[in-house]
Amino acid sequence: MNGLSDTDLVLAAQRGDVGALGVLLQRHRAGMTVAAVGVLGHRPEIEDVVQDSCLIVLRRLGDLREPQAFGGWVRTVVRNQARQHLRSRTALVMPDLEGTRPAPHDRDDPHDLDPARLAERHALGDWVWQALDQLSPEHRLVTMLRYFTEVTAYEQIAAICGVPVGTVRSRLNHARSRMTQALDASADRAHDDHRALTRMRHRQAVETLEAGRTGRFAEAMGAICRPTLETVWAKGKRTHGLGYPTLAMYRDVGDGVRFEVAGVVAGRDVVIWETDLISPPEDPAHCPPSALWVHSLTDGLGDRLRVFHPRPAVVT
């Protein structure tokens, strides 16, 4: 396989040959390191940026339309990651507050693909998720938030997880290292179909939010959560049971708020709903424009829910 051209390897990888992708990344590892050094200089975090970039390449390879351009494309990914790293040292990196989620054609944004859509395109998604599932719950959660949702800033992830920013950084560093080892070790194995899990969790999210509109929210939540559900709300309020979440849902729906599922990220014991909150026309600042619902599961049922608003309400 080492004798194949980049084009042949990319095409094979896009068909689901994880060994081909491994050869590609190994072949271009030196160039990726040089690209990172060109932006950052010789710093200890060079390896972190390169590993970060490898994970992004895993997610975005199916979107590469010119296989012969793999080398230049992967170095661009590295340089973008390195620049983001520089910005994060001096300022809070926030999602775009003016628009919604990035469009698939925004090639320079490393967070531009919904993992569910990517998994539909090629088998590499199953490989990535099998490696993710080998992480501990706390390391898996920060990785899912950082790479698969619009919550990319360390400060936001820290707020959701209830830990200091330094802990988020150390968990991400550890997760990247473990992910690289797990991907290398599992390249030649069969991988579970993650698409089926994502489709099931997405259907549950849609049905549950629709149940809020039709008066069946408590029943729908009871089907996916334990009666003792602990909920941590955006401002730190904690509630137990399904009563308060049901009351809050009916209150918002009664005020004219609409809930729409924008994306679902499904792990073995963590499921994240990205939802758009659409305020009534007469009160456009009634609620923030989006909410993240982070469900922690035990034996398939939610026992803890964290609700977070990545963007504030827009006051006009």
C-alpha positions as CSV (number, residue, x, y, z in Angstrom):
1,M,0.0,0.0,0.0
2,N,2.9,2.3,0.6
3,G,3.6,2.3,-3.2
4,L,0.2,3.8,-4.0
5,S,-0.2,7.4,-4.9
6,D,-1.9,9.9,-2.6
7,T,-4.9,9.9,-5.0
8,D,-5.3,6.2,-4.9
9,L,-5.0,6.2,-1.1
10,V,-7.5,9.0,-0.7
11,L,-10.0,7.2,-2.9
12,A,-9.5,4.0,-0.9
13,A,-9.9,5.8,2.4
14,Q,-13.1,7.5,1.2
15,R,-14.5,4.0,0.5
16,G,-13.8,3.0,4.1
17,D,-10.2,1.6,4.0
18,V,-8.8,2.8,7.3
19,G,-5.4,1.3,6.5
20,A,-5.1,3.7,3.5
21,L,-5.8,6.7,5.7
22,G,-3.2,5.5,8.2
23,V,-0.6,5.4,5.4
24,L,-1.6,8.9,4.2
25,L,-1.3,10.4,7.6
26,Q,2.1,8.7,8.2
27,R,3.4,9.8,4.8
28,H,2.5,13.5,5.5
29,R,3.3,13.6,9.2
30,A,6.6,15.4,8.6
31,G,4.9,18.0,6.3
32,M,2.2,18.5,8.9
33,T,4.8,19.2,11.6
34,V,6.6,21.6,9.4
35,A,3.4,23.5,8.7
36,A,2.6,23.8,12.4
37,V,6.2,25.0,13.2
38,G,5.8,27.6,10.4
39,V,2.9,29.2,12.3
40,L,3.8,28.5,16.0
41,G,7.6,28.2,16.0
42,H,9.2,25.4,18.0
43,R,6.8,25.0,20.9
44,P,5.8,22.0,23.0
45,E,2.2,22.1,21.7
46,I,3.3,21.4,18.1
47,E,2.4,17.7,18.6
48,D,-1.0,18.6,20.0
49,V,-1.8,20.7,17.0
50,V,-0.7,17.9,14.6
51,Q,-2.8,15.3,16.5
52,D,-5.8,17.7,16.5
53,S,-5.4,18.1,12.8
54,C,-5.3,14.3,12.3
55,L,-8.7,14.0,14.0
56,I,-10.1,16.8,11.8
57,V,-8.8,15.0,8.7
58,L,-10.6,11.9,9.8
59,R,-13.9,13.7,10.0
60,R,-13.5,15.7,6.8
61,L,-11.8,13.3,4.4
62,G,-15.1,12.4,2.7
63,D,-15.6,16.0,1.8
64,L,-12.3,16.3,-0.1
65,R,-13.2,16.5,-3.8
66,E,-9.7,16.7,-5.3
67,P,-7.9,13.6,-3.9
68,Q,-4.6,14.6,-5.7
69,A,-4.6,17.8,-3.5
70,F,-4.5,15.9,-0.2
71,G,-1.0,17.1,0.8
72,G,-1.8,20.8,0.4
73,W,-5.2,20.4,2.0
74,V,-3.9,18.6,5.1
75,R,-1.2,21.2,5.6
76,T,-3.9,23.9,5.4
77,V,-5.9,22.1,8.1
78,V,-2.7,22.2,10.3
79,R,-2.1,25.9,9.7
80,N,-5.7,26.7,10.5
81,Q,-5.5,24.7,13.7
82,A,-2.2,26.4,14.6
83,R,-3.7,29.8,14.1
84,Q,-6.7,28.9,16.2
85,H,-4.3,27.8,18.9
86,L,-2.5,31.2,18.8
87,R,-5.9,33.0,19.0
88,S,-7.0,30.9,22.0
89,R,-3.9,32.0,23.9
90,T,-4.9,35.6,23.8
91,A,-8.7,35.6,23.4
92,L,-11.8,33.6,23.9
93,V,-12.6,31.6,20.8
94,M,-16.4,31.9,20.3
95,P,-18.6,30.5,17.7
96,D,-20.0,32.9,15.0
97,L,-22.8,34.8,16.8
98,E,-24.3,36.2,13.7
99,G,-25.1,33.1,11.8
100,T,-26.1,29.6,12.5
101,R,-24.0,26.5,12.0
102,P,-21.3,26.7,9.4
103,A,-22.1,25.5,5.9
104,P,-20.4,22.4,4.5
105,H,-18.6,24.5,1.9
106,D,-16.7,26.5,4.5
107,R,-13.6,24.5,4.1
108,D,-11.4,26.5,6.5
109,D,-13.6,25.9,9.5
110,P,-12.5,22.7,11.3
111,H,-16.0,22.3,12.9
112,D,-18.0,22.5,9.7
113,L,-19.4,18.9,9.4
114,D,-22.2,17.3,11.3
115,P,-20.8,13.9,12.3
116,A,-24.1,12.2,11.5
117,R,-23.9,13.4,7.8
118,L,-20.2,12.4,7.7
119,A,-20.9,8.9,8.9
120,E,-23.5,8.6,6.2
121,R,-20.8,9.3,3.6
122,H,-18.1,6.8,4.5
123,A,-17.2,4.1,6.9
124,L,-14.4,6.1,8.6
125,G,-17.0,7.5,11.0
126,D,-17.5,4.1,12.5
127,W,-13.7,3.8,13.1
128,V,-13.5,7.2,14.8
129,W,-16.5,6.4,17.1
130,Q,-15.1,3.1,18.1
131,A,-12.0,4.8,19.2
132,L,-14.0,7.5,21.0
133,D,-15.9,4.9,22.9
134,Q,-12.6,3.7,24.4
135,L,-12.1,7.0,26.2
136,S,-13.4,7.5,29.8
137,P,-16.7,9.3,30.1
138,E,-15.1,12.6,31.1
139,H,-12.6,12.5,28.3
140,R,-15.2,11.4,25.8
141,L,-17.5,14.3,26.7
142,V,-14.9,17.1,26.2
143,T,-13.9,15.5,22.9
144,M,-17.5,15.3,21.7
145,L,-18.2,19.0,22.7
146,R,-14.9,20.3,21.2
147,Y,-15.0,18.5,17.8
148,F,-18.7,17.7,17.2
149,T,-20.7,20.7,18.4
150,E,-20.7,24.4,18.1
151,V,-19.3,24.7,21.7
152,T,-15.6,25.0,20.9
153,A,-14.2,27.5,23.4
154,Y,-12.5,25.9,26.4
155,E,-14.4,28.3,28.8
156,Q,-17.7,27.0,27.4
157,I,-16.7,23.4,27.7
158,A,-15.5,24.1,31.3
159,A,-18.9,25.6,32.2
160,I,-20.8,22.6,30.8
161,C,-18.6,20.1,32.6
162,G,-18.3,22.0,35.8
163,V,-14.5,21.9,35.9
164,P,-11.7,24.5,35.5
165,V,-10.4,25.5,32.1
166,G,-7.1,23.9,32.8
167,T,-8.8,20.5,33.4
168,V,-10.5,20.8,30.0
169,R,-7.1,21.4,28.4
170,S,-5.5,18.4,30.1
171,R,-8.5,16.2,29.3
172,L,-8.4,17.1,25.6
173,N,-4.6,16.5,25.5
174,H,-5.1,13.1,27.1
175,A,-8.0,12.3,24.8
176,R,-6.0,13.2,21.6
177,S,-3.2,10.9,22.7
178,R,-5.5,8.0,23.5
179,M,-7.5,8.5,20.3
180,T,-4.4,8.3,18.2
181,Q,-3.3,5.1,20.0
182,A,-6.8,3.6,19.7
183,L,-7.1,4.5,16.0
184,D,-3.7,2.9,15.2
185,A,-4.6,-0.2,17.2
186,S,-8.0,-0.7,15.5
187,A,-7.3,0.2,11.9
188,D,-7.7,-3.4,10.7
189,R,-10.7,-4.4,12.8
190,A,-14.4,-4.5,12.0
191,H,-16.3,-1.5,13.4
192,D,-19.9,-1.2,14.6
193,D,-22.3,0.8,12.5
194,H,-22.5,4.1,14.4
195,R,-25.0,5.5,11.9
196,A,-27.8,3.3,13.3
197,L,-27.2,4.7,16.8
198,T,-27.1,8.3,15.6
199,R,-30.4,7.8,13.6
200,M,-32.1,6.3,16.7
201,R,-30.9,9.1,19.0
202,H,-31.9,11.8,16.4
203,R,-35.4,10.3,16.1
204,Q,-35.7,10.3,19.9
205,A,-34.7,14.0,20.1
206,V,-37.2,15.0,17.4
207,E,-40.0,13.0,19.0
208,T,-39.3,14.3,22.5
209,L,-39.3,18.0,21.4
210,E,-42.4,17.4,19.3
211,A,-44.0,15.9,22.4
212,G,-43.5,19.2,24.2
213,R,-45.8,20.8,21.6
214,T,-48.5,18.2,21.8
215,G,-48.6,17.9,25.6
216,R,-46.8,14.5,25.9
217,F,-43.4,15.8,27.1
218,A,-43.4,14.0,30.5
219,E,-44.2,10.7,28.8
220,A,-41.5,11.2,26.1
221,M,-38.9,12.1,28.6
222,G,-39.9,9.1,30.8
223,A,-39.1,6.9,27.8
224,I,-35.5,8.0,27.6
225,C,-34.6,9.2,31.1
226,R,-34.8,7.8,34.6
227,P,-37.5,9.2,37.0
228,T,-34.7,10.5,39.2
229,L,-33.1,12.6,36.4
230,E,-30.9,15.3,37.7
231,T,-30.9,18.4,35.6
232,V,-28.3,21.2,35.7
233,W,-29.7,24.3,34.1
234,A,-27.9,27.1,32.3
235,K,-27.6,29.3,35.3
236,G,-26.6,26.6,37.7
237,K,-30.0,25.6,39.1
238,R,-30.3,21.9,39.9
239,T,-33.6,20.0,39.8
240,H,-34.4,16.3,40.3
241,G,-37.1,14.3,38.6
242,L,-39.1,15.0,35.4
243,G,-41.5,17.5,36.9
244,Y,-39.5,20.7,36.5
245,P,-38.2,20.0,33.0
246,T,-41.8,19.3,31.9
247,L,-43.0,22.5,33.5
248,A,-40.2,24.5,31.9
249,M,-41.0,23.0,28.4
250,Y,-44.7,23.7,28.6
251,R,-44.0,27.2,29.9
252,D,-41.8,28.0,26.9
253,V,-44.2,26.4,24.4
254,G,-47.0,28.3,26.0
255,D,-45.0,31.5,25.4
256,G,-44.7,30.7,21.7
257,V,-41.2,29.3,21.6
258,R,-40.5,26.6,19.0
259,F,-37.8,23.9,19.5
260,E,-36.0,22.4,16.5
261,V,-33.3,19.8,16.4
262,A,-30.3,21.1,14.6
263,G,-28.0,18.1,15.3
264,V,-27.4,15.1,17.5
265,V,-24.1,13.7,18.6
266,A,-24.5,10.2,19.9
267,G,-21.9,8.4,22.0
268,R,-22.1,5.2,24.0
269,D,-23.1,7.0,27.3
270,V,-23.3,10.6,26.2
271,V,-25.9,12.1,23.8
272,I,-25.8,15.8,22.9
273,W,-28.8,17.5,21.3
274,E,-28.1,20.8,19.5
275,T,-31.4,22.7,19.3
276,D,-32.5,25.9,17.8
277,L,-34.9,28.0,20.0
278,I,-37.2,30.2,17.9
279,S,-38.7,33.0,19.9
280,P,-42.2,34.3,19.0
281,P,-42.1,37.2,16.5
282,E,-43.6,39.6,19.1
283,D,-40.8,38.8,21.5
284,P,-37.7,38.0,19.5
285,A,-35.4,38.2,22.6
286,H,-37.6,35.9,24.7
287,C,-34.9,33.2,24.8
288,P,-31.4,32.5,23.6
289,P,-31.2,31.3,19.9
290,S,-29.9,27.8,20.8
291,A,-29.5,25.3,23.5
292,L,-27.2,22.3,24.1
293,W,-28.8,19.3,25.9
294,V,-26.0,17.1,27.2
295,H,-27.5,13.7,28.4
296,S,-25.4,11.4,30.5
297,L,-26.6,7.8,30.2
298,T,-26.4,4.7,32.4
299,D,-27.6,1.5,30.7
300,G,-29.1,3.5,27.9
301,L,-31.3,5.8,30.0
302,G,-30.5,9.4,31.0
303,D,-29.7,10.0,34.6
304,R,-28.1,13.5,34.3
305,L,-29.0,16.3,31.9
306,R,-27.0,19.6,31.5
307,V,-28.7,22.4,29.6
308,F,-26.3,25.1,28.1
309,H,-26.9,28.1,25.9
310,P,-23.9,28.7,23.6
311,R,-25.2,32.1,22.4
312,P,-27.0,34.8,24.4
313,A,-30.4,36.1,23.4
314,V,-30.2,38.8,20.8
315,V,-31.7,42.1,22.0
316,T,-32.9,44.4,19.3
